Amino acid sequence: MSENPFLIRGYKSGEYFCDRDKETRAIVSNLQNGADTTLISPRKYGKTGLILHAFDQIARRQLPFETLYVDIFATLSLDDMVKTLAEAILEKFPERSSIGKKFMGLLKGLRPILSYDPITSQPQVQFNFVNTSEQEHTLKSLLTFLNTQKKQVALAIDEFQQITEYPEKNIEALLRTYAQQMRNIRFIFCGSKKKIMAEMFLDANRPFFSSTRTLALDKIEYTVYADFIRERFEKAGIPVEEEALRYILDWTRRHTFYTQSLCNEIFAAEPQKVDIAAVNSACLEILERETTNFLQYREMLTQQQWRILIAVAKEDEVEKITSAEFLMKYKIGSATNSRRAIESLMNKELILENTGLEKTSYQVYNVFFSRWLAKQY
């Protein structure tokens, strides 16, 4: 069997990357023209892949940028953020490189504890800060180091809305001040919580108001994604039926991660051809494998929240989620209590709110979970 061309983690090359040409051009253009970017999309839409693809294009075109990607999703404080940024710089610029040697010189002055992960061999940094001012000074020192490089630096900070959860106050204002001072760094602020990111960058009372060019990531266009899937299978000598393609893209809602995952599952089964039977088999395999995980949600949620998830899954997409008709049909309860339950489910990223020019609709965030709920109930 050929190498599976449907990646479900990481980034390999443009050959394995579907479309996003317009978005890639926008990011590169912003970098070249001195503009910072805010990239917003639901989780698993391919946001990280897009950033790494744009960075890959910068390298291939030999544009004068150093590129650096930092994911702060797991950070809980400014201390964590500083540590994560320092480790990302160490990984980007190895200790033996000329830039790496300079960075090590800077780090020694900041007195961290340096080590390496015994499994991944990735650098690990531990700072022992006495107070917040030391954290702020170290963060500024790291950014200043990047700012003084010969090439401009494209710094992507993923899950940027996480800073609103930090216990330290005024982190937004602090980072905005630092960003303004770093003339040689172009920032790409990425986030998956649309409401929080919109408030951060569109509210006139917030520090980052109107400081970037906003780019919203949508689903890949149907025919483009269908062509990509067909070409990858046929390159491996596996013919694809048109009906099966429609099934794949409808069942996964063209949500990048779930589309890639289903295609990965189909390819791994080594079918003679991709038809409805092959797709159905892969769908059932995925849902069966995830059943234990999905059942855990039932233990974590209230009965009303669980009923709402089932109702939304069975409808596939709901516009008037608190309407009397919808609530009565699925015996969910009063509109007031339902609103609180729905808000809680959205905060837990179990329900996705799709806001468009013409309508707002709601779906179960995890597509596979949605299909499992609809099938089970």
Secondary structure, 3 states (H helix, E strand, C coil): CCCCCCCCCCCCCHHHCCCCHHHHHHHHHHHHCCCCEEEECCCCCCHHHHHHHHHHHHHHCCCCEEEEEEECCCCCCHHHHHHHHHHHHHHHCCCCCHHHHHHHHHHHHHCCEEEECCCCCCEEEECCCCCHHHHHHHHHHHHHHHHCCCCEEEEEEECHHHHHHCCCCCHHHHHHHHHHHCCCEEEEEEECCHHHHHHHHHCCCCCCCCCCEEEECCCCCHHHHHHHHHHHHHHCCCCECHHHHHHHHHHCCCCHHHHHHHHHHHHHCCCCCECHHHHHHHHHHHHHHHHHHHHHHHHHCCHHHHHHHHHHHHHCCECCCCCHHHHHHCCCCCHHHHHHHHHHHHHCCCEEEEECCCCEEEEECCHHHHHHHHHHC
